[in-house]
């Protein structure tokens, strides 16, 4: 088959992005543990090491740009590289928001993990963790059906976000002295909700990579048929 | 897609069954999304091919080609060597008449007229559908005489008129500024890129409607290639341009519509943006991404 080396480089790109996905996955896991256990040192570690993910993002971006410049990709090849570039941005934002949540925990003292809103934030973050993991799996396997299912999970995240906002608002009304602490909870659930959106964005780019059509799953828009016919 | 079922592929990618008992649908207009953005108006069909088969002796080089080519657009023919793209190009001004044992069935029309009808004046047809070849082939005479050769054959004798033709043709071919002070010099003294633009000027001098270009830049350096590509962008305003190219990026840069040929069949014919972003046929995808050919 022609273009043996280019095919190897495309496979290598997918592998490197998947490795970056694994690194982000473990950061989400650490963030969940931090919220559950109140371990400030762990929170500090997550918040302070975001540059590792930034470096991976830049290296993978560079690889994409080099492939565009040297191989002049078209059709399915172009879609792999274009989608990978876009996915990288959303992946990096996932890691950023883990760092943001941990930073709040470090600077404002640990949240009381027994409180109801914190439990709900943890549960929602677990849903987001599954979404991200599933989005990365769909990228690796080029699975459009799996990518489409991520949209439904995001609806649950959005609903949980609304619920936590109501809970926290109610807590502020009943106990105004704790308002600063409660505002931190609002920031955290907002970050988690955005992480769900980024996972959905990744799923959208997987659909584009395979079908050539880019749906807006965050708005519940109609999705294209999932017939895969592109090159690998 | 089974082309043997006689399906006309329109430039927008849609398909129309071709009925043997109906006249070729010249009045149908195609909506085309081009590489330069979606066109608002409807397109006039300049060239039509219906059930076109071509044989070199026993070998069938074109198999049931059905396509319509719109006016004032650049259409690229792509495909691996031996796929029939150059043969198809040459049917449009009957250059294949010169090939021994070449036999054609089906219909080729320009502006609705069957160019293989017995009454067709082949010299006038080739004036109307001029051709530029892979290798620049200027005549061994002056630049001026190269350009005026065609008009003189077609009866233009007035010196002022010939001067005007030389200037307008060379300007249209983006060569005037480079040669206006040495028109009496030999055409063979020009660079390869200039010679090819001179050949384009020579073709334009007889006022064709259609420009057929068979790999016109494959022997040129990158700068000369880009000059000719820019030129094609200008020429599409007045001419219907069809280019055969092996350079995928060139087709992507300059063509409004692209046709992919394989083993004598027209596999896919659609607007260039779709072809190079998301081709419909697996064989097209594999060819344009360099997986075979």
Interface residues (C-beta under 8 A of the other chain):
Chain A: X1 X2 X3 X6 X72 X73 X74 X75 X76 X77 X78 X79 X211 X212 X229 X230 X231
Chain B: X248 X249 X252 X276 X277 X278 X279 X282 X284 X285 X286 X288 X289 X290 X291 X292 X293
